[in-house]
């Protein structure tokens, strides 16, 4: 289960970082990934 969660977080982080264009966007993307991780646990 932990392995699947880590994989999901890594994929989400990669997609989020590749999708944003500004420093503000990076912050928002990181925040959303963190919130998704909180919901998953």
mmCIF entry with sequence, helices, sheets and N, C-alpha, C, O atoms, coordinates in Angstrom:
data_MODEL
# 
_entry.id   MODEL 
# 
_entity.id                         1 
_entity.type                       polymer 
_entity.pdbx_number_of_molecules   1 
# 
_entity_poly.entity_id                      1 
_entity_poly.type                           'polypeptide(L)' 
_entity_poly.nstd_linkage                   no 
_entity_poly.nstd_monomer                   no 
_entity_poly.pdbx_seq_one_letter_code       
;(UNK)(UNK)(UNK)(UNK)(UNK)(UNK)(UNK)(UNK)(UNK)(UNK)(UNK)(UNK)(UNK)(UNK)(UNK)(UNK)
(UNK)(UNK)(UNK)(UNK)(UNK)(UNK)(UNK)(UNK)(UNK)(UNK)(UNK)(UNK)(UNK)(UNK)(UNK)(UNK)
(UNK)(UNK)(UNK)(UNK)(UNK)(UNK)(UNK)(UNK)(UNK)
;
_entity_poly.pdbx_seq_one_letter_code_can   XXXXXXXXXXXXXXXXXXXXXXXXXXXXXXXXXXXXXXXXX 
_entity_poly.pdbx_strand_id                 A 
# 
loop_
_entity_poly_seq.entity_id 
_entity_poly_seq.num 
_entity_poly_seq.mon_id 
_entity_poly_seq.hetero 
1 1  UNK n 
1 2  UNK n 
1 3  UNK n 
1 4  UNK n 
1 5  UNK n 
1 6  UNK n 
1 7  UNK n 
1 8  UNK n 
1 9  UNK n 
1 10 UNK n 
1 11 UNK n 
1 12 UNK n 
1 13 UNK n 
1 14 UNK n 
1 15 UNK n 
1 16 UNK n 
1 17 UNK n 
1 18 UNK n 
1 19 UNK n 
1 20 UNK n 
1 21 UNK n 
1 22 UNK n 
1 23 UNK n 
1 24 UNK n 
1 25 UNK n 
1 26 UNK n 
1 27 UNK n 
1 28 UNK n 
1 29 UNK n 
1 30 UNK n 
1 31 UNK n 
1 32 UNK n 
1 33 UNK n 
1 34 UNK n 
1 35 UNK n 
1 36 UNK n 
1 37 UNK n 
1 38 UNK n 
1 39 UNK n 
1 40 UNK n 
1 41 UNK n 
# 
_struct_asym.id          A 
_struct_asym.entity_id   1 
# 
loop_
_struct_conf.conf_type_id 
_struct_conf.id 
_struct_conf.pdbx_PDB_helix_id 
_struct_conf.beg_label_comp_id 
_struct_conf.beg_label_asym_id 
_struct_conf.beg_label_seq_id 
_struct_conf.pdbx_beg_PDB_ins_code 
_struct_conf.end_label_comp_id 
_struct_conf.end_label_asym_id 
_struct_conf.end_label_seq_id 
_struct_conf.pdbx_end_PDB_ins_code 
_struct_conf.beg_auth_comp_id 
_struct_conf.beg_auth_asym_id 
_struct_conf.beg_auth_seq_id 
_struct_conf.end_auth_comp_id 
_struct_conf.end_auth_asym_id 
_struct_conf.end_auth_seq_id 
_struct_conf.pdbx_PDB_helix_class 
_struct_conf.details 
_struct_conf.pdbx_PDB_helix_length 
HELX_P HELX_P1 AA1 UNK A 2  ? UNK A 19 ? UNK A 2  UNK A 19 1 ? 18 
HELX_P HELX_P2 AA2 UNK A 23 ? UNK A 40 ? UNK A 23 UNK A 40 1 ? 18 
# 
_struct_conf_type.id          HELX_P 
_struct_conf_type.criteria    ? 
_struct_conf_type.reference   ? 
# 
loop_
_atom_site.group_PDB 
_atom_site.id 
_atom_site.type_symbol 
_atom_site.label_atom_id 
_atom_site.label_alt_id 
_atom_site.label_comp_id 
_atom_site.label_asym_id 
_atom_site.label_entity_id 
_atom_site.label_seq_id 
_atom_site.pdbx_PDB_ins_code 
_atom_site.Cartn_x 
_atom_site.Cartn_y 
_atom_site.Cartn_z 
_atom_site.occupancy 
_atom_site.B_iso_or_equiv 
_atom_site.pdbx_formal_charge 
_atom_site.auth_seq_id 
_atom_site.auth_comp_id 
_atom_site.auth_asym_id 
_atom_site.auth_atom_id 
_atom_site.pdbx_PDB_model_num 
ATOM 1   N N  . UNK A 1 1  ? 0.826  -1.201 0.000   1.00 0.00 ? 1  UNK A N  1 
ATOM 2   C CA . UNK A 1 1  ? 0.000  0.000  0.000   1.00 0.00 ? 1  UNK A CA 1 
ATOM 3   C C  . UNK A 1 1  ? 0.866  1.259  0.000   1.00 0.00 ? 1  UNK A C  1 
ATOM 4   O O  . UNK A 1 1  ? 0.601  2.204  -0.742  1.00 0.00 ? 1  UNK A O  1 
ATOM 5   N N  . UNK A 1 2  ? 1.898  1.261  0.834   1.00 0.00 ? 2  UNK A N  1 
ATOM 6   C CA . UNK A 1 2  ? 2.777  2.428  0.919   1.00 0.00 ? 2  UNK A CA 1 
ATOM 7   C C  . UNK A 1 2  ? 3.499  2.634  -0.412  1.00 0.00 ? 2  UNK A C  1 
ATOM 8   O O  . UNK A 1 2  ? 3.678  3.765  -0.864  1.00 0.00 ? 2  UNK A O  1 
ATOM 9   N N  . UNK A 1 3  ? 3.905  1.544  -1.022  1.00 0.00 ? 3  UNK A N  1 
ATOM 10  C CA . UNK A 1 3  ? 4.616  1.628  -2.298  1.00 0.00 ? 3  UNK A CA 1 
ATOM 11  C C  . UNK A 1 3  ? 3.733  2.262  -3.382  1.00 0.00 ? 3  UNK A C  1 
ATOM 12  O O  . UNK A 1 3  ? 4.205  3.065  -4.186  1.00 0.00 ? 3  UNK A O  1 
ATOM 13  N N  . UNK A 1 4  ? 2.448  1.892  -3.392  1.00 0.00 ? 4  UNK A N  1 
ATOM 14  C CA . UNK A 1 4  ? 1.515  2.466  -4.358  1.00 0.00 ? 4  UNK A CA 1 
ATOM 15  C C  . UNK A 1 4  ? 1.310  3.956  -4.098  1.00 0.00 ? 4  UNK A C  1 
ATOM 16  O O  . UNK A 1 4  ? 1.235  4.748  -5.038  1.00 0.00 ? 4  UNK A O  1 
ATOM 17  N N  . UNK A 1 5  ? 1.218  4.339  -2.827  1.00 0.00 ? 5  UNK A N  1 
ATOM 18  C CA . UNK A 1 5  ? 1.040  5.748  -2.471  1.00 0.00 ? 5  UNK A CA 1 
ATOM 19  C C  . UNK A 1 5  ? 2.249  6.571  -2.890  1.00 0.00 ? 5  UNK A C  1 
ATOM 20  O O  . UNK A 1 5  ? 2.099  7.662  -3.440  1.00 0.00 ? 5  UNK A O  1 
ATOM 21  N N  . UNK A 1 6  ? 3.439  6.059  -2.635  1.00 0.00 ? 6  UNK A N  1 
ATOM 22  C CA . UNK A 1 6  ? 4.654  6.771  -3.024  1.00 0.00 ? 6  UNK A CA 1 
ATOM 23  C C  . UNK A 1 6  ? 4.713  6.929  -4.533  1.00 0.00 ? 6  UNK A C  1 
ATOM 24  O O  . UNK A 1 6  ? 5.070  7.996  -5.031  1.00 0.00 ? 6  UNK A O  1 
ATOM 25  N N  . UNK A 1 7  ? 4.369  5.884  -5.263  1.00 0.00 ? 7  UNK A N  1 
ATOM 26  C CA . UNK A 1 7  ? 4.361  5.951  -6.722  1.00 0.00 ? 7  UNK A CA 1 
ATOM 27  C C  . UNK A 1 7  ? 3.368  6.995  -7.216  1.00 0.00 ? 7  UNK A C  1 
ATOM 28  O O  . UNK A 1 7  ? 3.678  7.771  -8.120  1.00 0.00 ? 7  UNK A O  1 
ATOM 29  N N  . UNK A 1 8  ? 2.190  7.015  -6.632  1.00 0.00 ? 8  UNK A N  1 
ATOM 30  C CA . UNK A 1 8  ? 1.166  7.986  -7.007  1.00 0.00 ? 8  UNK A CA 1 
ATOM 31  C C  . UNK A 1 8  ? 1.641  9.409  -6.742  1.00 0.00 ? 8  UNK A C  1 
ATOM 32  O O  . UNK A 1 8  ? 1.458  10.287 -7.585  1.00 0.00 ? 8  UNK A O  1 
ATOM 33  N N  . UNK A 1 9  ? 2.239  9.643  -5.600  1.00 0.00 ? 9  UNK A N  1 
ATOM 34  C CA . UNK A 1 9  ? 2.740  10.977 -5.256  1.00 0.00 ? 9  UNK A CA 1 
ATOM 35  C C  . UNK A 1 9  ? 3.844  11.403 -6.223  1.00 0.00 ? 9  UNK A C  1 
ATOM 36  O O  . UNK A 1 9  ? 3.871  12.553 -6.659  1.00 0.00 ? 9  UNK A O  1 
ATOM 37  N N  . UNK A 1 10 ? 4.735  10.505 -6.555  1.00 0.00 ? 10 UNK A N  1 
ATOM 38  C CA . UNK A 1 10 ? 5.831  10.846 -7.472  1.00 0.00 ? 10 UNK A CA 1 
ATOM 39  C C  . UNK A 1 10 ? 5.301  11.172 -8.870  1.00 0.00 ? 10 UNK A C  1 
ATOM 40  O O  . UNK A 1 10 ? 5.765  12.122 -9.501  1.00 0.00 ? 10 UNK A O  1 
ATOM 41  N N  . UNK A 1 11 ? 4.351  10.406 -9.346  1.00 0.00 ? 11 UNK A N  1 
ATOM 42  C CA . UNK A 1 11 ? 3.765  10.680 -10.661 1.00 0.00 ? 11 UNK A CA 1 
ATOM 43  C C  . UNK A 1 11 ? 3.031  12.008 -10.643 1.00 0.00 ? 11 UNK A C  1 
ATOM 44  O O  . UNK A 1 11 ? 3.159  12.812 -11.567 1.00 0.00 ? 11 UNK A O  1 
ATOM 45  N N  . UNK A 1 12 ? 2.263  12.234 -9.588  1.00 0.00 ? 12 UNK A N  1 
ATOM 46  C CA . UNK A 1 12 ? 1.517  13.495 -9.472  1.00 0.00 ? 12 UNK A CA 1 
ATOM 47  C C  . UNK A 1 12 ? 2.458  14.691 -9.413  1.00 0.00 ? 12 UNK A C  1 
ATOM 48  O O  . UNK A 1 12 ? 2.204  15.716 -10.046 1.00 0.00 ? 12 UNK A O  1 
ATOM 49  N N  . UNK A 1 13 ? 3.534  14.564 -8.661  1.00 0.00 ? 13 UNK A N  1 
ATOM 50  C CA . UNK A 1 13 ? 4.507  15.647 -8.560  1.00 0.00 ? 13 UNK A CA 1 
ATOM 51  C C  . UNK A 1 13 ? 5.136  15.923 -9.913  1.00 0.00 ? 13 UNK A C  1 
ATOM 52  O O  . UNK A 1 13 ? 5.291  17.081 -10.300 1.00 0.00 ? 13 UNK A O  1 
ATOM 53  N N  . UNK A 1 14 ? 5.493  14.892 -10.622 1.00 0.00 ? 14 UNK A N  1 
ATOM 54  C CA . UNK A 1 14 ? 6.084  15.079 -11.947 1.00 0.00 ? 14 UNK A CA 1 
ATOM 55  C C  . UNK A 1 14 ? 5.132  15.773 -12.901 1.00 0.00 ? 14 UNK A C  1 
ATOM 56  O O  . UNK A 1 14 ? 5.533  16.672 -13.640 1.00 0.00 ? 14 UNK A O  1 
ATOM 57  N N  . UNK A 1 15 ? 3.888  15.365 -12.890 1.00 0.00 ? 15 UNK A N  1 
ATOM 58  C CA . UNK A 1 15 ? 2.902  16.006 -13.762 1.00 0.00 ? 15 UNK A CA 1 
ATOM 59  C C  . UNK A 1 15 ? 2.664  17.456 -13.357 1.00 0.00 ? 15 UNK A C  1 
ATOM 60  O O  . UNK A 1 15 ? 2.550  18.335 -14.212 1.00 0.00 ? 15 UNK A O  1 
ATOM 61  N N  . UNK A 1 16 ? 2.588  17.700 -12.062 1.00 0.00 ? 16 UNK A N  1 
ATOM 62  C CA . UNK A 1 16 ? 2.341  19.057 -11.575 1.00 0.00 ? 16 UNK A CA 1 
ATOM 63  C C  . UNK A 1 16 ? 3.490  19.980 -11.949 1.00 0.00 ? 16 UNK A C  1 
ATOM 64  O O  . UNK A 1 16 ? 3.260  21.104 -12.396 1.00 0.00 ? 16 UNK A O  1 
ATOM 65  N N  . UNK A 1 17 ? 4.712  19.523 -11.773 1.00 0.00 ? 17 UNK A N  1 
ATOM 66  C CA . UNK A 1 17 ? 5.867  20.369 -12.085 1.00 0.00 ? 17 UNK A CA 1 
ATOM 67  C C  . UNK A 1 17 ? 6.012  20.606 -13.583 1.00 0.00 ? 17 UNK A C  1 
ATOM 68  O O  . UNK A 1 17 ? 6.474  21.667 -14.003 1.00 0.00 ? 17 UNK A O  1 
ATOM 69  N N  . UNK A 1 18 ? 5.628  19.639 -14.375 1.00 0.00 ? 18 UNK A N  1 
ATOM 70  C CA . UNK A 1 18 ? 5.746  19.821 -15.823 1.00 0.00 ? 18 UNK A CA 1 
ATOM 71  C C  . UNK A 1 18 ? 4.629  20.694 -16.378 1.00 0.00 ? 18 UNK A C  1 
ATOM 72  O O  . UNK A 1 18 ? 4.756  21.240 -17.474 1.00 0.00 ? 18 UNK A O  1 
ATOM 73  N N  . UNK A 1 19 ? 3.528  20.831 -15.626 1.00 0.00 ? 19 UNK A N  1 
ATOM 74  C CA . UNK A 1 19 ? 2.386  21.590 -16.123 1.00 0.00 ? 19 UNK A CA 1 
ATOM 75  C C  . UNK A 1 19 ? 2.425  23.069 -15.764 1.00 0.00 ? 19 UNK A C  1 
ATOM 76  O O  . UNK A 1 19 ? 1.737  23.866 -16.402 1.00 0.00 ? 19 UNK A O  1 
ATOM 77  N N  . UNK A 1 20 ? 3.212  23.461 -14.756 1.00 0.00 ? 20 UNK A N  1 
ATOM 78  C CA . UNK A 1 20 ? 3.176  24.858 -14.318 1.00 0.00 ? 20 UNK A CA 1 
ATOM 79  C C  . UNK A 1 20 ? 4.272  25.681 -15.003 1.00 0.00 ? 20 UNK A C  1 
ATOM 80  O O  . UNK A 1 20 ? 5.309  25.146 -15.395 1.00 0.00 ? 20 UNK A O  1 
ATOM 81  N N  . UNK A 1 21 ? 4.027  26.989 -15.140 1.00 0.00 ? 21 UNK A N  1 
ATOM 82  C CA . UNK A 1 21 ? 4.964  27.860 -15.844 1.00 0.00 ? 21 UNK A CA 1 
ATOM 83  C C  . UNK A 1 21 ? 5.562  28.951 -14.970 1.00 0.00 ? 21 UNK A C  1 
ATOM 84  O O  . UNK A 1 21 ? 6.513  29.612 -15.385 1.00 0.00 ? 21 UNK A O  1 
ATOM 85  N N  . UNK A 1 22 ? 5.034  29.153 -13.784 1.00 0.00 ? 22 UNK A N  1 
ATOM 86  C CA . UNK A 1 22 ? 5.514  30.236 -12.936 1.00 0.00 ? 22 UNK A CA 1 
ATOM 87  C C  . UNK A 1 22 ? 5.831  29.728 -11.549 1.00 0.00 ? 22 UNK A C  1 
ATOM 88  O O  . UNK A 1 22 ? 5.428  28.625 -11.178 1.00 0.00 ? 22 UNK A O  1 
ATOM 89  N N  . UNK A 1 23 ? 6.556  30.530 -10.775 1.00 0.00 ? 23 UNK A N  1 
ATOM 90  C CA . UNK A 1 23 ? 6.878  30.156 -9.401  1.00 0.00 ? 23 UNK A CA 1 
ATOM 91  C C  . UNK A 1 23 ? 5.590  30.018 -8.588  1.00 0.00 ? 23 UNK A C  1 
ATOM 92  O O  . UNK A 1 23 ? 5.471  29.116 -7.759  1.00 0.00 ? 23 UNK A O  1 
ATOM 93  N N  . UNK A 1 24 ? 4.638  30.901 -8.824  1.00 0.00 ? 24 UNK A N  1 
ATOM 94  C CA . UNK A 1 24 ? 3.352  30.816 -8.126  1.00 0.00 ? 24 UNK A CA 1 
ATOM 95  C C  . UNK A 1 24 ? 2.652  29.499 -8.477  1.00 0.00 ? 24 UNK A C  1 
ATOM 96  O O  . UNK A 1 24 ? 2.064  28.851 -7.611  1.00 0.00 ? 24 UNK A O  1 
ATOM 97  N N  . UNK A 1 25 ? 2.718  29.121 -9.720  1.00 0.00 ? 25 UNK A N  1 
ATOM 98  C CA . UNK A 1 25 ? 2.112  27.866 -10.154 1.00 0.00 ? 25 UNK A CA 1 
ATOM 99  C C  . UNK A 1 25 ? 2.758  26.662 -9.484  1.00 0.00 ? 25 UNK A C  1 
ATOM 100 O O  . UNK A 1 25 ? 2.072  25.700 -9.138  1.00 0.00 ? 25 UNK A O  1 
ATOM 101 N N  . UNK A 1 26 ? 4.073  26.708 -9.298  1.00 0.00 ? 26 UNK A N  1 
ATOM 102 C CA . UNK A 1 26 ? 4.771  25.608 -8.628  1.00 0.00 ? 26 UNK A CA 1 
ATOM 103 C C  . UNK A 1 26 ? 4.255  25.458 -7.210  1.00 0.00 ? 26 UNK A C  1 
ATOM 104 O O  . UNK A 1 26 ? 3.981  24.348 -6.753  1.00 0.00 ? 26 UNK A O  1 
ATOM 105 N N  . UNK A 1 27 ? 4.124  26.584 -6.512  1.00 0.00 ? 27 UNK A N  1 
ATOM 106 C CA . UNK A 1 27 ? 3.621  26.541 -5.136  1.00 0.00 ? 27 UNK A CA 1 
ATOM 107 C C  . UNK A 1 27 ? 2.224  25.960 -5.054  1.00 0.00 ? 27 UNK A C  1 
ATOM 108 O O  . UNK A 1 27 ? 1.933  25.146 -4.177  1.00 0.00 ? 27 UNK A O  1 
ATOM 109 N N  . UNK A 1 28 ? 1.372  26.370 -5.953  1.00 0.00 ? 28 UNK A N  1 
ATOM 110 C CA . UNK A 1 28 ? -0.002 25.855 -5.959  1.00 0.00 ? 28 UNK A CA 1 
ATOM 111 C C  . UNK A 1 28 ? -0.033 24.369 -6.286  1.00 0.00 ? 28 UNK A C  1 
ATOM 112 O O  . UNK A 1 28 ? -0.811 23.616 -5.699  1.00 0.00 ? 28 UNK A O  1 
ATOM 113 N N  . UNK A 1 29 ? 0.813  23.947 -7.221  1.00 0.00 ? 29 UNK A N  1 
ATOM 114 C CA . UNK A 1 29 ? 0.848  22.536 -7.588  1.00 0.00 ? 29 UNK A CA 1 
ATOM 115 C C  . UNK A 1 29 ? 1.350  21.681 -6.430  1.00 0.00 ? 29 UNK A C  1 
ATOM 116 O O  . UNK A 1 29 ? 0.800  20.611 -6.164  1.00 0.00 ? 29 UNK A O  1 
ATOM 117 N N  . UNK A 1 30 ? 2.389  22.144 -5.741  1.00 0.00 ? 30 UNK A N  1 
ATOM 118 C CA . UNK A 1 30 ? 2.925  21.390 -4.609  1.00 0.00 ? 30 UNK A CA 1 
ATOM 119 C C  . UNK A 1 30 ? 1.880  21.293 -3.504  1.00 0.00 ? 30 UNK A C  1 
ATOM 120 O O  . UNK A 1 30 ? 1.726  20.250 -2.870  1.00 0.00 ? 30 UNK A O  1 
ATOM 121 N N  . UNK A 1 31 ? 1.171  22.388 -3.284  1.00 0.00 ? 31 UNK A N  1 
ATOM 122 C CA . UNK A 1 31 ? 0.120  22.384 -2.261  1.00 0.00 ? 31 UNK A CA 1 
ATOM 123 C C  . UNK A 1 31 ? -0.962 21.370 -2.618  1.00 0.00 ? 31 UNK A C  1 
ATOM 124 O O  . UNK A 1 31 ? -1.422 20.630 -1.748  1.00 0.00 ? 31 UNK A O  1 
ATOM 125 N N  . UNK A 1 32 ? -1.372 21.326 -3.874  1.00 0.00 ? 32 UNK A N  1 
ATOM 126 C CA . UNK A 1 32 ? -2.436 20.392 -4.277  1.00 0.00 ? 32 UNK A CA 1 
ATOM 127 C C  . UNK A 1 32 ? -1.981 18.944 -4.168  1.00 0.00 ? 32 UNK A C  1 
ATOM 128 O O  . UNK A 1 32 ? -2.775 18.072 -3.815  1.00 0.00 ? 32 UNK A O  1 
ATOM 129 N N  . UNK A 1 33 ? -0.715 18.678 -4.464  1.00 0.00 ? 33 UNK A N  1 
ATOM 130 C CA . UNK A 1 33 ? -0.196 17.311 -4.326  1.00 0.00 ? 33 UNK A CA 1 
ATOM 131 C C  . UNK A 1 33 ? -0.184 16.910 -2.854  1.00 0.00 ? 33 UNK A C  1 
ATOM 132 O O  . UNK A 1 33 ? -0.527 15.778 -2.512  1.00 0.00 ? 33 UNK A O  1 
ATOM 133 N N  . UNK A 1 34 ? 0.213  17.841 -1.980  1.00 0.00 ? 34 UNK A N  1 
ATOM 134 C CA . UNK A 1 34 ? 0.203  17.556 -0.554  1.00 0.00 ? 34 UNK A CA 1 
ATOM 135 C C  . UNK A 1 34 ? -1.189 17.274 -0.035  1.00 0.00 ? 34 UNK A C  1 
ATOM 136 O O  . UNK A 1 34 ? -1.385 16.369 0.776   1.00 0.00 ? 34 UNK A O  1 
ATOM 137 N N  . UNK A 1 35 ? -2.154 18.045 -0.499  1.00 0.00 ? 35 UNK A N  1 
ATOM 138 C CA . UNK A 1 35 ? -3.541 17.843 -0.081  1.00 0.00 ? 35 UNK A CA 1 
ATOM 139 C C  . UNK A 1 35 ? -4.051 16.484 -0.579  1.00 0.00 ? 35 UNK A C  1 
ATOM 140 O O  . UNK A 1 35 ? -4.780 15.795 0.133   1.00 0.00 ? 35 UNK A O  1 
ATOM 141 N N  . UNK A 1 36 ? -3.671 16.110 -1.783  1.00 0.00 ? 36 UNK A N  1 
ATOM 142 C CA . UNK A 1 36 ? -4.094 14.813 -2.319  1.00 0.00 ? 36 UNK A CA 1 
ATOM 143 C C  . UNK A 1 36 ? -3.494 13.679 -1.490  1.00 0.00 ? 36 UNK A C  1 
ATOM 144 O O  . UNK A 1 36 ? -4.156 12.671 -1.244  1.00 0.00 ? 36 UNK A O  1 
ATOM 145 N N  . UNK A 1 37 ? -2.247 13.842 -1.062  1.00 0.00 ? 37 UNK A N  1 
ATOM 146 C CA . UNK A 1 37 ? -1.622 12.833 -0.213  1.00 0.00 ? 37 UNK A CA 1 
ATOM 147 C C  . UNK A 1 37 ? -2.320 12.716 1.127   1.00 0.00 ? 37 UNK A C  1 
ATOM 148 O O  . UNK A 1 37 ? -2.485 11.616 1.654   1.00 0.00 ? 37 UNK A O  1 
ATOM 149 N N  . UNK A 1 38 ? -2.733 13.856 1.681   1.00 0.00 ? 38 UNK A N  1 
ATOM 150 C CA . UNK A 1 38 ? -3.467 13.844 2.957   1.00 0.00 ? 38 UNK A CA 1 
ATOM 151 C C  . UNK A 1 38 ? -4.799 13.111 2.818   1.00 0.00 ? 38 UNK A C  1 
ATOM 152 O O  . UNK A 1 38 ? -5.201 12.363 3.709   1.00 0.00 ? 38 UNK A O  1 
ATOM 153 N N  . UNK A 1 39 ? -5.476 13.331 1.696   1.00 0.00 ? 39 UNK A N  1 
ATOM 154 C CA . UNK A 1 39 ? -6.776 12.679 1.483   1.00 0.00 ? 39 UNK A CA 1 
ATOM 155 C C  . UNK A 1 39 ? -6.612 11.182 1.287   1.00 0.00 ? 39 UNK A C  1 
ATOM 156 O O  . UNK A 1 39 ? -7.502 10.409 1.640   1.00 0.00 ? 39 UNK A O  1 
ATOM 157 N N  . UNK A 1 40 ? -5.477 10.764 0.724   1.00 0.00 ? 40 UNK A N  1 
ATOM 158 C CA . UNK A 1 40 ? -5.255 9.347  0.424   1.00 0.00 ? 40 UNK A CA 1 
ATOM 159 C C  . UNK A 1 40 ? -4.989 8.526  1.678   1.00 0.00 ? 40 UNK A C  1 
ATOM 160 O O  . UNK A 1 40 ? -5.213 7.316  1.679   1.00 0.00 ? 40 UNK A O  1 
ATOM 161 N N  . UNK A 1 41 ? -4.520 9.158  2.735   1.00 0.00 ? 41 UNK A N  1 
ATOM 162 C CA . UNK A 1 41 ? -4.178 8.392  3.938   1.00 0.00 ? 41 UNK A CA 1 
ATOM 163 C C  . UNK A 1 41 ? -5.333 8.310  4.895   1.00 0.00 ? 41 UNK A C  1 
ATOM 164 O O  . UNK A 1 41 ? -5.213 7.700  5.957   1.00 0.00 ? 41 UNK A O  1 
# 
